[in-house]
């Protein structure tokens, strides 16, 4: 596993602390955060997969997944949340 440093609001930490420990739902903050990230990724990937089904084949023929990334963007339209995806070209991959 890799270590990732994330800055979160103090209120998040307070809520996390209530969910971890001997009487909590999770054994540690790390495990809680891993579970939360896993759930988030599964949800986003499921949405992205459904979005791909509705795109036309002509748009996808020149699409190289190694050079582009789709990022979900939430916005409000007519007082309702709407999920869109913005496509960005990867100029340089970060190496760790």
Secondary structure, 3 states (H helix, E strand, C coil): CCCCCCCCCHHHHHHHHHHECCCCCECCHHHHHHHHHHHHHHHHHHHHHHHHHHCCHHHHCCCCCCCEEEEEEEEEECCEEEEEEEEEECCCCCCC
